[in-house]
């Protein structure tokens, strides 16, 4: 297991399903964006997306062109409108407000864990990232769900209909504030879908280790290190919008940055 790998919820292997066109769905923010006087401006998207977007990709094309070689953003492969509706702020608080969730610190190699009720996290800790905060002082809700307790939600999620031989799937569900994210790390291949908000990704191939401090946040890296990189040293990057799914291959370095309050779910292939 790679450095910084998180505990995951192991699921049974799902069978390859035929692609389903995504419905129009809900275009709102699910009540997650806390706008008003003094609200912080959203973090900016990249100038140019360097990750290819593909709609209606076949399984054969996925395996031949992306699965083992490069990231891709998938569009219109599944219809998760029901899951999206259940992930609104109001619905999640009503269903899981009293559930205890485990938060991890947002640094690369070691994690401090904090347990507290989901409602306390949403109401008191789900705020924009302080650029001066270190990773080990930044609590992040990502992945440590009690599957039996959250099963009523996860049963409505349709993962991307692509699997890899010899792998099993594990869900990791999260909610995080604007400017938060996970600094550079790597592990096995996986998919990550944005349900609400936007998530900016930075990716390097396995042979190219990025320059980063393991205890500084992605926001600090973007502000301090990114501007100093020569064009040839910069990562592949793109902002994944709500309803899109990013696939990253095995052992690719990646860091994430939530551009606004984001709800997201990843499907890791172990």
C-alpha positions, 0 to 999 in steps of 0.5 A: 500500500502506498504512503498515505493510503487511507482506510477504505470501505471494501465492497464486493466486485461489481459486474460490468454494466452497460453505460446509461445516459445521464439525466438532466439532473439537479443544477443547484448546489444542494444547499452547500454553498454558504453565500452572503456578506463576507463569503470568500471568493471561490478558488480559481480554475486552471487556465487550460484543462490538460486532461481529456474529456470523453463522453459515452466512452466504451469499455474497450476504448477505456482499457486501450487508451486510458486504464494503464496510461493516462487520466481521463474525465468521463461524462454521461456514463451513469445517472446519479441524480437520485444519489445527488438529491440524497446528498443535499445538505438538508437531506444528509443532515436529516439522515446522518446528522447524529452519526459519528464520522472520522476526520483525517488531517490533510497531510501526505504521510501520517494522519491524526484522526478525530471522531465527532457527529456529522452535524458538528462537522458540517456546522462548525468545521466545514469552512474555507481553508486558511492558507496559512494552516498546515496539513496536520492542523486541517481536518478533512472528511474523506473516506472513513465512513461506517459502511453499515451506517451509510449503506442506505445512501451508498446503495443509490450510487452507480459507480462508473461501469468500468472495472479492471481484472483482479481488482475489487472496488472500495467507496470513499465519500467526502465533503469539504470546504472551499480551498481544502484538499489532499496534498500529493500522494499516490495509490492504486487506480480509481475513479472520483466523481463530484456530486456538488461543487468543483474539484481541481486535480493536479496529476503527475505520472509515476516516474515524475515525483512532484515538488511538495512539502508533505505537511503543507496544504494543496492551497499553499502549494498552489500559491507558493510552489506552482508559480515557480514551476517551469511549464515542463515541470507543471502537472496535468491539471483540470477542474472536475465539474459536478456530474463528471468522473475523473479516472487516474491510473495506478501509482499516479501522483495526485493532489486535489483542491476543492474550489468551493464546498464539494461533495464527492465520492471515489471508487478505488480499485484495489 
